[in-house]
């Protein structure tokens, strides 16, 4: 079943690519050289804006028609977690400001009608848009559907697009359980789903199928879902009020199975495996396209939804949009992860167009803000081909520097360079934007970054208003590049960062190769210093950045010998010439960028270069095969890779336009052991092509990875042993084995329910001594695979107390205490703690304050914040590191140091 679906996906992707990327040349036998794909959206400049925090164009809608009580209306302009007053009318009246920044597409945070206040969450309000109750109506705090239509029409008149941020994973928190709201997650292994007749089934066997079993609220779920009588028909469309269309398993901890099935802090998690949910969500968002002309979607929490949903939703919505006059309709998903092997599977296996480039954000911060090595940035771009397949590639990805969840680039440059001062902070901020605008991808500016907004962290701390604020925490922020504060409007088009971003947008408009030309790595210093790359069309543009605090000189390869290159951006000689070896030498000022453009075209190739295929091998994930190729010479070339299994036809699997030439072929739909044949065809810049010889590889066996228990953990009683397979298939049956004190392996159970395979091992009857070594492994018989061994130790008796040691050099411990939560802590202790009353130190010894915490369950984590009463400002009244945690059974004592986010498990030095 799973294999057939995978083959269907591969075939569909290939057919789509055939239409999009017409062969550019013959001459390579039966196979043609192709140009690297440029989808319709590779040259957008996005402006990402939270409507409630941008501009207040109509004060009459501030309370959303719900009255003056902030705990009802959600409106309180003095609190960062409530509606502050921005709206669609404010956005529309500021379109000049947005467009002059060089914006071509406006991306709005979710704007549908939200549950105004969730008392359980702070309380706080739904100003951010992620607590939706009505998917057909604009939130009344933000305006009306008519005002949205007016905004979209006004943007379109100016040649700008409008993108919606959409949610398919969850709704507002409306559903409760008979046993109480917001319960702990219950896995499918503990309590499987049951059909209406009470028979257990695995939903993965029916995902997206019309044969999905009927379910009953009283019989089918580990928790019995219930609705408040006043909210039984709250959600729109009406099908959302059917409680059997939700997972109903309790809250997620964002790991393993529960990351796909659990509720986000109580938000009702939709049963996206159910065909009614797929159909309903598809219809909801198609209507916004048809009725309002929305140009694209950013999709929230994509990695928390099953593959089958995206494989259906994405192609159907895209087809609908194109049929309704939107040939450039574009969707990209949020996959909050920095591993390309993971993030890329949503554009390859799952057939979505693009994902937000979280790996780029991490690499850009490391280079521009943290001053890390240029060679690391070069290695980052060399791995772009994880995204290359027949119908998509990295050029489509939206790139960004910060956002409403993680925080702002202005905040990062301050935190990474404490005490550096405004001039350096602005320079590093500008350098990050230069990297984003001049490298591959679609740049995203987070509203306010162009005004130097900062903030002490992410989430609410990174959601300041551009109009004058009354939020005390925002009024304390130190803005970059200005003496202004949040007490005034900040729509300043002369701000140095606004001007700098506008200049970059204008530069890439004048020279389109800087937006979607081939991105070729050229040079990288080993440490901090110059990173250089070319962007090429007919001409070559050499981009050189310097993240060091001193001028750096570099000799950079190009495609042109004895050619003239003119300075088009930055400070340096107006002209440089390439040597006979095709290199130019440039000096880049500190924390700056220069761009040189060749005055002439790249010389045409006289004949197709030789191309050879390296041996295809399994990549970091067994569902992808790494296929490398080498091209002779040093001129511009593109390489198309082809694959064939069995006696089928050769099918294109992607085209790479820069060295190292490679693809990571998705073979998750093929059985292990299947031989796959590969060839490569090179296309030069003058229409000549040449094919490589054939190489063959076999699809590797799946990998098994044990997720729990953690390596070197201490365990007792019943231990959850959990594994995942890559690729995951509903036909897998995983056997778990245990070895005690180096003894023989014995089977402790089997599991066939995906996506996580779990058994519970009761160690109590073994009467093990404390410290006894226990090893676990997972085994797959068909096809054969064995996980790495996970080693743990048996713990002694349960602990009754955990200790946090805290060091402040000045010994000024007065008032500093712990805000605590979690199932590990004695409820009597938790009852004594409030935000204005943290848990106090037990004693001060040898310069350290020690906090003893009474426990009820040492196997659960203790969550904590070290702060002063009501203190929430890092580092003066709250320690850095966000919400931190430790598990007492593994670490009964931890150590903290002032200003250090690290949780130490042994006493650190204090000098």
Buried (B, 14 or more C-beta within 10 A) or exposed (E): EBBEBBBEBBEBBBEBBBEBBEBBBEBBEEBBBBBBBBBBBBBBBBBBBBBBBBBBBBEEBBBBEBEEEBEEBBBBBEBBBBBBBBBBBBBBBBBEBBBEBBBBBBBBBBBBBBBBBBEEBEBBBBBBBBBBBBBEBBBBBBBBBEBBBBBBBBBEEEEBBBBBBBBBBBBBBBBBBEEEBBBEBBBBBEEBBBBBEEEEBBBBBBBBEEEBBEBBBEBBBBBBBBBEEEBEEBBBBEBBBBBBBBBBBBBBEEEBBBBBBBBBEBBBBBBBBBBBBBBBBBBBBBBBBBEBBBBBBBBBBBBBBBBBBBBBBBBBBBEBBBEEEBEEBBBBBBBBBBEBBBBBBBBBBBBBBBBBBBBBBBBBBBBBBBBBBBBBBBEBBBBBBBBBBBBBBBBBBBBBBBBBEBBBBBBBBBBBBEEBEBEBBBBBBBBBBBBBBBBBBBBBBBBBBBBBBBBBBBBBBBBBBBBBBBBEBBEEBEBBBBEBBBEEBBBBEEBBBBBBBBBBBEBBBEBEBBBBBBBBBBBBBEEBBBBBBBBBBEBBBBBBBBBBBEEBEBBBBBBBEEBBBEBBBBEBEEEBEBEEEBBBEBBBBBBBBBBBBBEEBBBEBEEBBEBBBBEBEBBBBBBBBBBBBBBEEBBBBBBBBBBBBEEEEBBBBBBBBBBBBBBBBBBBBBEBEBEBBBBBBBBBBBBBBBBBEEBEBBBBBBBBEBBBBEEEBBBBEEBBBBBBBBBBBBEBEBBBBBBBEEEEBEEBBEBEBBBBBBBBBEBEEEEBEEEBBBBBBBBBEEBEBBBEBBBBBBBEEBBEBBBBBBBBEEEEBEEBBBBBBBBBBBEEBBEEBEEEEBBBBBEEEEEBBBBBBBBBBBBBBBBBBBBBBEBBBBBEBBBBBEEBBBBBBBBBBBBBBBEBEEBBEEEEEEE
